[in-house]
């Protein structure tokens, strides 16, 4: 690491690097899932099998989320972040070199493990260094960075005419560059250790759910939504008559909407409260999803709906984390991030499986009916949530 930086640069540089890491993580997920879904659909593999196969990435993410907090305590932020980047780097170039579905399943598991390490480390690091009055803004910038990468990822589909290997090679090169930057510029930091008596796992997680169950639901919904859009929408699009070019163009508009509204929603949540912003965004975003089947294969109508839906719910994961950090004592925030990652992975496993089963039944439009209804129900459930005092409940 360079020690000639000023204090200001030391503060700014890690923040910018974390945002850049998340951009790259978004690119990898935004490209990998739709690209593999298209490969499998073109091979005539049933959508239900396609959906179950896509869930492998999130099974790996789920497995990593179970041990992430303990691993972080041993390795620290920098080493765990590097570990995640290296695992994804090794796995990506192997996808176009093999066609065996069992090997693809294993590779997706590895990518899921690496992605989970990347996201858990970077999002927790950012939340812990953000002051409460700027937490919504900073976590929104985090969400915007992921949305930017998520939007750019599907554009890699346009490179397929030049060879199936090219998108993966370019992505691998970007990961190598990012690994070098992290090694040179990121500080080696460790999370705060709990005081004796604060590590009772069962009590700790029970308390987190008691204090912040509503703030942890957005991560579940975001995982369900993201995996459905990445894995199921390409199949949905092909079946309603969209071309692969139109599909790869449509998916980025979902992320573009998130980029436009992510920061405004974060700032509004700092000013007016995150619960209300989450409920309003969930209700309106859910309605946008419900309108999608009514548009058929009308490209520009879908563009508008995707931008609106993406703008409204694209910040759900980041705003949910910020809200949980508002509600919880500082020493419980790492465990809350573990729960959020667990919820994200669980939702991501449900998404492609449920969507694939629905489309297998011949009712492709139900994919968006279920998705929209989930967000509307979330907003209604929010009416029952009340903030509890942490003074008497802290471990």
N, C-alpha and C positions, 0 to 999 in steps of 0.2 A: 504494500500500500504506500501511496505517496504521502509523506508527512509534511510536505511543504505547503499544503493547502491551509488557507485561513480557516478560522472557526466557522465563518459563514459558509464557505464552500463545503466544509465537512457536513454541515447540516443540509445543504441543498443537494449535493451530489448523491447521497444515498436515496433520498426521496425520488429524484429523477430516475435513478437506476431502477428502483422498485417499480415505478410506473412503466419503464421500458420493458422490464421483465414480463409484466402483465400483458403488455401489448403483444409480445411474442407468444405468450401462453394462449392468448385469444386467437392469434393467427393459426397456431397449431390445431386447436379444437375447431375453429371455424372452417379449416380446410379438410382435416382428416375425416370427420364423420360424414359429411355429405359426399365426399369423394369416394369413400369406401361403400357407402350406400348405393351410389350410382353404379360402381363396379359390380356389386352383387345383384342389383336389379337387372342390369344388362346381361348377366349370366343366367337369369331366370330363377334366381333363388327366391322362395316365397317371402313375402313381407314380414310374416311372423318370425321366420328364422333370421331375417335381416335385422329385425328389431331386437331379438334376443342376443344376437351376435354383437350389436352395437352397445348393448348394456355391459359388455365385458370391460370397457374402459371405466365405467362407473363402479363396477365391482372392485376393480383395482383401487380406485379412488376411495371407495368405502373402506376397504381393508387398511389403507394407509391412514385414514382418519381415525381409526381405532387406536393407533399407536403414535400418532403424530405428536401429541403433547409430550409423551415420555421421550421420544427420540429427540425432540427439540431441546428438552432439558439437558440431554447428554451432549448433543453436537453443537448447539447454539444455532443462531439464525443463518449465518453465512454458510456453514457446512451443509445444513439441510437444504438450503436453496440450491447450492451447487450440486448436491446429490440428485435432486429432482431434475435439474437441467440436463445433467449427464445421462440419466436414464432415458429421458425423452430423445435426446440426441442419438443415442445408440439404436433406439427402436425405429425411429422414423424411416431411415433409408432402406430398411429391410422389407417394408410393406410391398413395394412394387417388384421386389426380387423374388417373392414367393407367392404362390396362389393357393396354398393349402389353408382351408378355413380354420383348422385347428391351430396352425402356427399364427394366423392372423389373430385368433382369439387370445393367444398368449401375448402377442405383441401389444394388443389393445390393453390387456391387463397391466403390462409394464408402463405404457403411456399413462394409464390412469393413476398408477402409483406415483410416477414422476410429476404429473400435473397437480395431484393433490398436495405433494410436498411443496411445489412452487407456490400454489395459491395460499395454502395454510400459512406458510412462512411470511410471504410478502404482505398479505392482508393483516395478519396479526402485528407484524412489525410496524406497519403504517398506522394502525389504530392506536397502538401503545405510545407512539411518539407524537400523536396529534393532540393538541389541547382541546378540551371539551367544546369551546366556543367556535372552533374551526373544524371539528370532527366531521360534520356533515359535508363541508366543502371538500376536505381532503379525501374522504372516502368516496365522494362523487367523482373526483379526479381519478381515483383508482378504478371505479366502475367505467368511466369514460375511456380509460386506457384499454381495459379489457374489451369494451364495445368497439373501439377502433380496430383492435386486432381481429375480433370476431367478424367485423365487416370486411376486412381485407382478405381474410382466409379463403372464403369461397371463390374469390377472383382467381385463385390459383387453378381452378378448373379450366380456365381458358388456355392454360399452358399444356393441356393434355395432347392436343394435336402435335406438339413437339416431342412427345414422349411421356409415358407414365412416370418415369423416374424423375423428370425435371422438377416438378413442384416439391418433391420430397428432398431433393438435393439442395435446392435453394433454401428451404426451411432449415435443413441441417447446418448449412453454412452460417445462417443467422444465429443459431444456437451456439455454435463455436465462438462467434464474436461476443455474444452475451456472456458466456462463461468466462472469457478472458477479462471482460470489464468487471464482472463480479469479483474475480480473484484479485484484481489490482486495486479496485476502488472501494469496495464495501468493507466496513469495520466488522470485526469479529465480536459479536455481542451475544449475550445469553439472556433468557427471560428471568424475571424476578423469581426467587425461590420462595415457596410458602413457608410460613412460620410453623413450628410444631403445633399439631392439632388442627391445621388447616387442610391437611391432605386426605381427609376421609372422603374417598371417592364417591361413595353412595350418597352421603349427605351433601357433598358439593354439587353433584349433578341434580339432585332433587331440589336443592335451593335455587339453582339456575332456572330450572323449569318453573318453579313457583313464582320467581320474580319476573321472568322474561319469556314465557312461553309464546306469547303473540309475536314478539320480536324475532323469534327463531323460525316462525312459519314461512317468512319470505324466502329463506334459503331453500326450503323444500319445494316451494312453487317455482323458484328460479331454475332449480335443477330439472324439474319436470318439464318446464317450458323449453329450456335450452336444448335438452336431449331430443325432445319431440321435433323442434324446428330443424335441428341438424340432421337427425337420423330419419325421421318420418316424412318431413315435408318434401325432400327430393323425390321420394316414392309417390307421395300424394300428387306432386306437380306433374310427374311423368304420366300418371294415370288420368289426370284431367286434361291432358293434351299440351302441357308446357314443354318446351325444349330444354335440354340441359343448359344451354346458354341463358335462357330466361330464368331458370332456377338459380343458377350461379349469380345472376344479376339481382334477383329478388332478395336473396338472403342478406346481402350487405345492407339493404335498405332498413332491415329490422335493426341492425346495429347503428345505422346512421341516425335513426330516430332516437336511440339511446344516447348517442353523442350530443344531440341537440338539447335534450331535456335533462340529461344527467346532472349537470352542474346547477341549473336553475332549481331542480327539485331538491338537491342537497342544500342549497342556500335557503330555500323556503323552509326546509325541515329544521334548519338551525334557528330560524326566526319564529315559525308558527308551531313547531312540534312535529316529530317524525311519525307519530301514530296517525294523525289526521292526513298527512301527505300520503302515507302508505295506503290508507283506506280509499282515498279519492282516486289515486293512481290505479289501484287494483280494480276498483269498480269500472272505471272508464276503459282501462286496458282489457278487462274481461269482455266488455261489450264489443270492442274492436275484433277480438278473436271470434266472437259469435257471428259477426257479420261476414267473415271470410268465406264460408261455404256458399253464401248468397251471391258472391261475385263470380263463381265459376272460374274460368281461365282468362278473365279479363285482366290483362297484365297491369295496366295503370291503376285500376281499382285496387288490385292487390298491393301495388307499390304504396299507395296512400295508407291503406289499412296497416301494412307492415311498419311503416314509419311511425304511425300513431301508436300502435300497440308496443313497438319496441321502445319508443320514447317514454311511455307511461310505466312499463314494467321492467325495462332494462336496468333500472337502478335498484330493483328489489333486493338483491343480495347485499349490495353495499349499504343501502339504507337500513336494512335489517340488522346488519352488524353494528352500524352506528347507534341504532336504537337500543340494542342489547348493551352496548358499552355505556349508554346513558343510564340504564336501569340497574346495572350491576356494580358491586364493589370492584376495584381495580384488579385484585388478585384472582377474581373469578373470570376475567375476560379471556385469558388463554383457553380455559375449559369451555367457555361459551363458543369460541371459534371452532373448537373440536366438534361441538354439537352441530354448529352451522354446517361444517364440512360433511358431517355424518348425514344431516338432513339433505344437503345438496346431492350427495351420492345416492341416497335412497330415492329421492325424487327422480334422479337421472336414470336409475335402473327401471323404475316404474314407467317412465315416459316412453321409451322406444318399444318396450314390451307391450304395454297397453295399446299404444298407437298401432303397432304391427298387427295385433289381434283384431282390432277394430277394422282395419283396412282389409284384413284377410276375410272378414265377414262381408265385404262388399259395400261398406258404409264409410267411405273415406271422409266425408264431411263431418262425421261424428268426432273425428280427431280434434277439430277446433271447437266443437260444441263442449266437449269435456274440458278442454283447456280453458275456454272462456268462463265456464261455470265455476271452475276451481277458484279463479280470481274474484269472481262476484261473491262466492261464499266466504272467502277470506275477509272481504270488506264487511260483510254482515257480522261475522264472528267477532270482528274488532270492537263492536259495540259492547261486548261482554267483558272486555279486558280493562282492568283498573290497575294503575301503578301502585305497588306496595312499597312501604318504607323498608329500607335495608338495615336500619339501625338495630332492630331486634332480631333480624334474621341472619346476620352475618355469622359465618362459622368462627 
